[in-house]
Amino acid sequence: MRRFAHHLNTILNVLFAVLAVALLVLGVLSLASGPSLRYVPYMAGICALYYLATAVKVFMQGERRSAFRGAMFLLLTLLCAVFCFVTYRSLL
């Protein structure tokens, strides 16, 4: 199980880097196109994916209080996903 956790950690680190670059690109696009909210739902969706991956990483660590920390990250995931849905529906 230790080897699997190491591979999962490597995959999640790559995912974190890709998500950070995607947020940076969307932020620059949002600023360059003028003050618009066109990319906000996508940015919130990326944040939801980031917090979901962080929750998986915390659950896999299995440390003391990791269930509580993982549940808090899942709550943040839910809030970002709801914000993504609301902003996407309001921009249609």
N, C-alpha and C positions, 0 to 999 in steps of 0.2 A: 504494500500500500504506500510505502514511503516513496518508491520510484514513481508511482502514478501521481502522487501529490507534487513531486518535483516537476514532472512534465506538464501537469496542469498549471503550475505556477509560471512556467516559461510561456505557455500559450496565453495565459492571462496577462502577462507583462507585455507581450506583443500586442494583444488586444487593447490594453490601456494606451499604448503609444499610438496606435492607429486611431482610436477614438479621440485622443487629445489633438492629433493633427486635423481630424475632421472638424472638431469644434473650432479650432483656429481658422481653418479655411472658411467655414460658415460665418464666423464672426467677422472676418475681413470682408467677405461678400456682402454681409448685412450692412456694414459701415460704408462700403464703397458704393453701394447702390442707393445711398441716401437713407434717411431714417425710416426704415420700413420693418415690419414684423413678419415678412414673408418666410424667413428661415427659422423663426422661433420654434415651431413645432418639431422641426428636425433636430434642432439643438437640444430640446427637452427629451426627445427620444434617444439621442445619443447619451445624454446624462442618465437616463433610465437604464440603458444597457451597461453603462459604466458601474452604476450602483448594484445592478444585478450580478455582474462579474465580481465585484468586491464582496458581495454577500456570499457567493460561492467560495471565494478564496478564504473568507473568515470561517465559514462552516467546515472547510477542509482542514484548517489548521488544528481544530480540536482542542484549543487551549481552554483555560478556565474562563468562563463567561463568554465563550465564543457564540453560544446560542443566542444570548441577549444582543450582542453586537451584530450578529447576522440578521436577527429579526429587525433591528433598527435600520440596517441597510436595506432590507426588504421593504420596510415602511417608506423609506426615501424613494425606492424604486417605484412603489405604487403611487406616491405623490407626483413624481416626475411623469409617469405614464398618464395619469389623470390630467395633468397640466398639458401634456402633449396632445391628448385627445380633445380637450376643451379648446385649445388654441387652434388646432387644425380645423375643427368644426366651425369655429367662429370666423375663420379666414375664407371659408368657401363662399 
